[in-house]
Amino acid sequence: MLQNLVHVCWRTHSPLNYCCPVTAVPLALRRHYSEGIDSKYNDVEREKILQVINDPDITNLSSYEVSKANIKNFSQWKSSNGKLKTLSDIEYVEGFSEKSAKKLFNSILGGPNKPKKVANKIKGQILQPALSESVRKECKSVLTVYITVNSVSWTFIDRSNYEVKEWKYHSIDYPDGKKFQITDILDIAWRVTRQLPEADIYVMKAEATTLRAAGSDPNNPKVIAVNLQKAQMVAMIVALINSRSHTEDLESEEGVEDALKQRVYFLRPTLPYRLYGTLVGNERVSTDQTVEILLRELGGISPNQSHAYIPEPLQSMFRSQKDLQKDMLGHCLLLSLTFMDLCVYRNQERVAKLNKRGD
């Protein structure tokens, strides 16, 4: 039996270069893999397979039957050795057996997997109202607005480059001893809305449908008053944003002349909390550390919109803020990135992460 085994060094760079460790591989099996896999496909099929696997954007391989670990191995191999010249060259890449190689090749010939709709993968409603496919495709910019009783923060993103163009915090100051009337809140909402940049889509956090206080004292009048004031602020800003758009004629229904063009979408608030780990149990935690880690990890502009790009001046602005401002800016940014990844770019890796967490 030993005469049927030969010691072979696994080849990682070229047929002439060898590296350790040395492994014992059945000679007949190895010859079949290295010499026979090319013959299983015709010239047209081999050319199509090589064109796909040699694509400079390695992430495109995720649309076919191949593991993430092997995509990473292949990416590392290509950075050192360049493109594959023959199908059998894939045996030099760590992790690829004849079975996994053929599975990948056959899936390429069969065409990429159709991406599943995000709404069908994440339980429950994630956005209100639903985002139509035509609006998603035509969208060029997104503005996320994060509203609290004491502040309004916003993040403006250029969809084409997934670049954060504007990231701001606006404080709301209350005069001592004065209760805000409805006209005072309208004045604040008007001044804030005038500062917001124009966008194709506006995103906010979906608010609670009740003014009751959280915790053991749901009828606390002070908390209910604060929640009411915030609800009024949100409603006014939403109305003012939507008033920027023109009404559309509805010819399909007799007697209806026009309708509001809805431009504000409400994202389920637990999604960014769960996605970025800023919710422990039912308690929200500060976002500043999470955002700081993101800022260190995010590099330049991603050619395939796999991550956001935040220019250095905006990063410096964030780091110069006080803790409260950082937290509000952080919540706004995470809300914005969650919407972009799930609803605009439909990042399947993000969707899978949410499903793993149980959302």
C-alpha positions as CSV (number, residue, x, y, z in Angstrom):
1,M,0.0,0.0,0.0
2,L,2.9,2.3,0.8
3,Q,4.1,2.1,-2.8
4,N,0.8,3.8,-3.9
5,L,1.6,6.9,-1.9
6,V,4.1,9.6,-2.7
7,H,5.1,12.5,-0.6
8,V,4.0,15.7,-2.4
9,C,4.6,19.2,-1.3
10,W,1.4,21.3,-1.7
11,R,2.0,23.8,-4.4
12,T,1.0,27.4,-3.6
13,H,2.7,29.5,-6.2
14,S,3.5,27.6,-9.4
15,P,4.3,24.1,-10.5
16,L,8.0,24.9,-9.9
17,N,7.7,26.3,-6.4
18,Y,7.0,24.1,-3.4
19,C,6.5,24.7,0.2
20,C,5.9,22.7,3.4
21,P,4.2,21.0,5.0
22,V,4.7,17.7,3.1
23,T,1.6,15.6,2.8
24,A,1.0,12.1,1.6
25,V,-1.6,12.0,-1.2
26,P,-2.6,9.1,-3.4
27,L,-0.8,9.5,-6.7
28,A,-3.7,8.3,-8.9
29,L,-6.2,10.7,-7.2
30,R,-3.8,13.7,-7.5
31,R,-3.1,13.1,-11.1
32,H,-6.9,12.9,-11.8
33,Y,-7.5,16.2,-10.1
34,S,-4.6,18.2,-11.6
35,E,-4.8,16.8,-15.1
36,G,-8.5,15.8,-15.5
37,I,-10.5,18.8,-14.3
38,D,-9.8,20.9,-17.4
39,S,-10.9,18.1,-19.7
40,K,-14.3,18.1,-18.1
41,Y,-15.2,21.4,-19.7
42,N,-15.1,22.6,-23.3
43,D,-13.2,25.7,-24.4
44,V,-16.2,28.1,-24.1
45,E,-17.0,26.8,-20.6
46,R,-13.4,27.1,-19.5
47,E,-13.2,30.6,-20.7
48,K,-16.4,31.6,-18.9
49,I,-15.2,30.1,-15.6
50,L,-11.8,31.7,-15.8
51,Q,-13.4,35.1,-16.6
52,V,-15.6,34.9,-13.5
53,I,-13.0,33.6,-11.0
54,N,-10.3,36.1,-12.3
55,D,-12.7,39.1,-11.9
56,P,-10.7,41.8,-10.0
57,D,-13.7,42.2,-7.6
58,I,-13.3,38.9,-5.6
59,T,-16.6,39.5,-3.7
60,N,-18.5,38.6,-6.9
61,L,-17.6,35.0,-6.2
62,S,-20.1,35.1,-3.2
63,S,-22.9,34.8,-5.8
64,Y,-21.7,31.2,-6.6
65,E,-21.3,27.9,-4.7
66,V,-18.1,28.6,-2.7
67,S,-17.5,29.2,1.0
68,K,-16.4,32.5,2.5
69,A,-13.2,30.8,3.7
70,N,-12.3,29.7,0.2
71,I,-13.0,33.2,-1.2
72,K,-10.6,34.6,1.3
73,N,-8.0,31.9,0.5
74,F,-8.4,32.6,-3.2
75,S,-8.1,36.4,-2.7
76,Q,-4.8,35.9,-0.8
77,W,-3.5,33.6,-3.4
78,K,-4.4,35.9,-6.3
79,S,-2.7,38.9,-4.6
80,S,0.6,36.9,-4.6
81,N,0.3,34.9,-7.8
82,G,-2.0,36.7,-10.1
83,K,-4.8,35.2,-12.2
84,L,-5.5,31.5,-12.8
85,K,-4.3,30.4,-16.2
86,T,-6.0,27.0,-16.2
87,L,-8.8,25.5,-14.1
88,S,-6.4,23.0,-12.6
89,D,-4.4,25.8,-11.1
90,I,-7.1,26.1,-8.4
91,E,-5.6,23.1,-6.7
92,Y,-2.7,25.3,-5.6
93,V,-5.2,27.4,-3.6
94,E,-5.5,26.2,0.0
95,G,-8.9,24.7,0.8
96,F,-10.0,23.7,-2.7
97,S,-10.6,20.0,-3.2
98,E,-11.7,18.6,-6.6
99,K,-15.2,18.4,-5.2
100,S,-15.3,22.1,-4.1
101,A,-13.6,23.2,-7.3
102,K,-16.2,21.4,-9.5
103,K,-19.0,22.7,-7.4
104,L,-17.8,26.3,-7.9
105,F,-17.2,25.8,-11.7
106,N,-20.6,24.2,-12.3
107,S,-22.4,27.0,-10.4
108,I,-20.6,29.6,-12.5
109,L,-21.9,27.8,-15.7
110,G,-25.3,27.7,-14.1
111,G,-25.4,31.5,-13.4
112,P,-25.2,33.5,-10.2
113,N,-27.6,32.9,-7.4
114,K,-30.5,35.3,-7.3
115,P,-30.4,37.5,-4.2
116,K,-33.3,36.9,-1.9
117,K,-35.4,39.9,-1.0
118,V,-34.4,41.4,2.3
119,A,-38.0,41.7,3.4
120,N,-38.4,37.9,3.1
121,K,-35.3,37.2,5.2
122,I,-35.7,39.5,8.1
123,K,-38.7,38.7,10.3
124,G,-41.3,41.5,10.6
125,Q,-41.7,44.8,9.0
126,I,-38.4,46.7,8.7
127,L,-39.6,49.8,6.9
128,Q,-42.7,51.9,6.9
129,P,-43.9,52.7,4.2
130,A,-42.4,50.0,2.0
131,L,-39.6,51.1,-0.4
132,S,-40.6,50.5,-4.0
133,E,-38.0,49.1,-6.4
134,S,-38.2,52.1,-8.7
135,V,-37.5,54.5,-5.8
136,R,-34.6,52.4,-4.6
137,K,-33.0,52.3,-8.0
138,E,-33.4,56.0,-8.7
139,C,-32.3,57.1,-5.3
140,K,-29.0,59.1,-5.4
141,S,-28.9,60.5,-1.9
142,V,-30.2,59.6,1.6
143,L,-30.6,61.8,4.6
144,T,-31.1,60.2,8.0
145,V,-32.6,62.4,10.7
146,Y,-32.3,61.3,14.4
147,I,-34.6,63.3,16.7
148,T,-34.6,63.6,20.5
149,V,-36.3,66.1,22.8
150,N,-33.0,68.0,23.1
151,S,-31.4,67.6,19.8
152,V,-31.6,66.7,16.1
153,S,-28.8,65.0,14.3
154,W,-28.5,64.1,10.6
155,T,-26.3,62.1,8.2
156,F,-26.3,62.8,4.5
157,I,-25.0,59.9,2.2
158,D,-24.1,59.9,-1.4
159,R,-25.5,56.6,-2.7
160,S,-23.1,56.2,-5.7
161,N,-19.9,56.1,-3.5
162,Y,-21.5,55.2,-0.2
163,E,-19.9,58.3,1.1
164,V,-21.0,60.3,4.2
165,K,-21.1,63.9,2.9
166,E,-22.6,65.6,6.0
167,W,-22.8,64.6,9.6
168,K,-24.2,67.2,12.1
169,Y,-25.6,67.7,15.5
170,H,-28.0,70.5,16.3
171,S,-28.8,71.2,20.0
172,I,-32.3,72.4,21.1
173,D,-32.1,74.9,23.9
174,Y,-35.0,75.5,26.3
175,P,-35.4,79.0,28.0
176,D,-35.4,78.7,31.8
177,G,-38.9,78.6,33.3
178,K,-40.7,78.5,30.0
179,K,-42.9,75.7,28.8
180,F,-42.9,75.1,25.0
181,Q,-46.1,75.8,23.3
182,I,-47.1,74.2,20.0
183,T,-46.0,77.3,18.1
184,D,-42.6,77.2,19.8
185,I,-42.1,73.6,18.6
186,L,-43.2,74.5,15.1
187,D,-40.6,77.3,15.1
188,I,-37.8,75.0,16.1
189,A,-38.9,72.3,13.6
190,W,-39.0,75.0,10.8
191,R,-35.5,76.3,11.7
192,V,-34.1,72.7,11.8
193,T,-35.7,71.6,8.6
194,R,-34.3,74.6,6.7
195,Q,-30.7,73.4,7.6
196,L,-31.3,69.9,6.3
197,P,-29.8,69.2,2.9
198,E,-32.1,68.1,0.1
199,A,-32.2,64.3,-0.5
200,D,-34.1,61.8,-2.5
201,I,-35.0,59.7,0.5
202,Y,-35.3,60.7,4.2
203,V,-35.0,58.2,7.0
204,M,-36.0,58.3,10.6
205,K,-36.3,55.9,13.5
206,A,-39.8,54.4,13.9
207,E,-41.3,55.9,17.0
208,A,-43.4,54.2,19.6
209,T,-47.2,54.4,19.0
210,T,-47.9,55.3,22.6
211,L,-46.9,58.2,24.8
212,R,-46.8,56.0,27.9
213,A,-43.5,56.0,29.9
214,A,-41.3,52.9,29.8
215,G,-40.5,50.9,33.0
216,S,-42.5,50.5,36.2
217,D,-44.3,53.9,36.0
218,P,-46.1,54.0,32.6
219,N,-48.4,56.9,33.7
220,N,-45.6,59.3,34.8
221,P,-47.0,62.7,33.7
222,K,-43.6,64.3,33.3
223,V,-42.3,61.5,31.0
224,I,-45.6,61.5,29.0
225,A,-45.3,65.3,28.5
226,V,-41.7,64.9,27.2
227,N,-42.8,62.0,24.9
228,L,-45.7,64.2,23.6
229,Q,-43.3,67.1,22.9
230,K,-41.0,64.8,21.0
231,A,-43.9,63.3,19.0
232,Q,-45.0,66.8,18.0
233,M,-41.4,67.7,16.9
234,V,-41.1,64.5,14.8
235,A,-44.5,65.1,13.2
236,M,-43.7,68.7,12.3
237,I,-40.3,67.9,10.8
238,V,-41.9,65.0,8.8
239,A,-44.6,67.3,7.5
240,L,-42.1,70.1,6.6
241,I,-39.8,67.6,4.8
242,N,-42.6,66.2,2.8
243,S,-43.9,69.6,1.9
244,R,-40.7,70.1,-0.1
245,S,-41.9,67.6,-2.6
246,H,-44.6,68.3,-5.3
247,T,-48.0,66.6,-5.3
248,E,-48.8,64.1,-8.0
249,D,-52.0,63.9,-10.0
250,L,-53.9,60.7,-9.6
251,E,-55.8,60.0,-12.7
252,S,-56.7,56.5,-11.7
253,E,-59.3,57.5,-9.1
254,E,-62.1,59.8,-10.1
255,G,-62.5,62.8,-7.9
256,V,-59.0,62.7,-6.5
257,E,-56.8,65.5,-7.7
258,D,-53.5,65.0,-5.9
259,A,-51.7,63.0,-3.2
260,L,-48.8,63.5,-1.0
261,K,-45.5,62.2,-2.3
262,Q,-44.1,60.4,0.7
263,R,-40.3,60.9,1.1
264,V,-39.8,60.0,4.7
265,Y,-39.3,56.3,5.7
266,F,-39.3,54.9,9.2
267,L,-36.8,52.1,10.0
268,R,-37.4,49.6,12.8
269,P,-35.3,50.9,15.7
270,T,-34.1,47.6,16.9
271,L,-32.2,46.8,13.7
272,P,-29.2,49.1,14.1
273,Y,-29.1,48.3,17.8
274,R,-28.9,44.6,17.2
275,L,-26.7,44.9,14.1
276,Y,-24.1,46.9,15.9
277,G,-24.5,45.5,19.4
278,T,-25.7,48.7,21.1
279,L,-28.7,47.1,22.7
280,V,-28.1,44.9,25.8
281,G,-31.4,43.2,26.7
282,N,-33.8,46.1,26.5
283,E,-31.3,48.7,27.4
284,R,-29.5,51.0,24.9
285,V,-25.8,51.6,25.4
286,S,-23.6,54.4,24.3
287,T,-22.6,54.3,20.6
288,D,-19.3,56.2,20.8
289,Q,-17.0,53.1,21.2
290,T,-18.9,51.3,18.4
291,V,-18.5,54.2,16.1
292,E,-14.9,54.7,17.0
293,I,-14.2,51.1,16.0
294,L,-16.0,51.6,12.7
295,L,-14.1,54.7,11.9
296,R,-10.8,52.8,12.4
297,E,-12.0,49.9,10.2
298,L,-13.5,51.9,7.4
299,G,-10.9,52.7,4.7
300,G,-11.3,54.5,1.4
301,I,-14.3,54.5,-0.9
302,S,-15.5,50.9,-1.6
303,P,-15.9,50.1,-5.3
304,N,-18.7,47.7,-4.5
305,Q,-20.4,49.7,-1.7
306,S,-19.5,47.0,0.9
307,H,-18.9,49.7,3.5
308,A,-19.3,53.4,4.0
309,Y,-16.6,56.0,3.6
310,I,-16.3,58.8,6.2
311,P,-13.8,61.5,5.3
312,E,-11.2,62.5,7.9
313,P,-12.7,66.0,8.6
314,L,-16.0,64.3,9.7
315,Q,-14.1,61.8,11.8
316,S,-12.3,64.6,13.5
317,M,-15.5,66.5,14.1
318,F,-17.0,63.4,15.8
319,R,-14.0,62.9,18.0
320,S,-14.1,66.5,19.1
321,Q,-17.6,66.3,20.5
322,K,-18.7,65.8,24.1
323,D,-20.1,62.4,25.1
324,L,-23.8,63.3,24.7
325,Q,-23.2,64.7,21.2
326,K,-21.1,61.7,20.3
327,D,-23.9,59.4,21.3
328,M,-26.5,61.2,19.3
329,L,-24.3,61.4,16.2
330,G,-23.5,57.7,16.7
331,H,-27.1,56.7,16.8
332,C,-27.8,58.7,13.7
333,L,-24.9,57.2,11.8
334,L,-25.7,53.6,12.7
335,L,-29.4,54.2,11.7
336,S,-28.2,55.5,8.4
337,L,-25.7,52.7,7.7
338,T,-28.3,50.1,8.6
339,F,-30.8,51.6,6.1
340,M,-28.2,51.7,3.4
341,D,-27.0,48.2,3.9
342,L,-30.4,46.5,4.3
343,C,-32.7,48.6,2.1
344,V,-30.6,50.3,-0.6
345,Y,-27.5,48.0,-1.2
346,R,-29.2,44.9,0.2
347,N,-26.0,43.7,1.8
348,Q,-26.6,39.9,2.3
349,E,-23.8,39.7,4.9
350,R,-25.6,42.2,7.1
351,V,-28.9,40.4,6.6
352,A,-27.3,37.1,7.6
353,K,-25.9,38.8,10.7
354,L,-29.3,40.0,11.8
355,N,-30.8,36.6,11.2
356,K,-28.1,35.0,13.3
357,R,-29.0,37.5,16.1
358,G,-32.7,36.5,15.8
359,D,-34.2,39.5,14.0
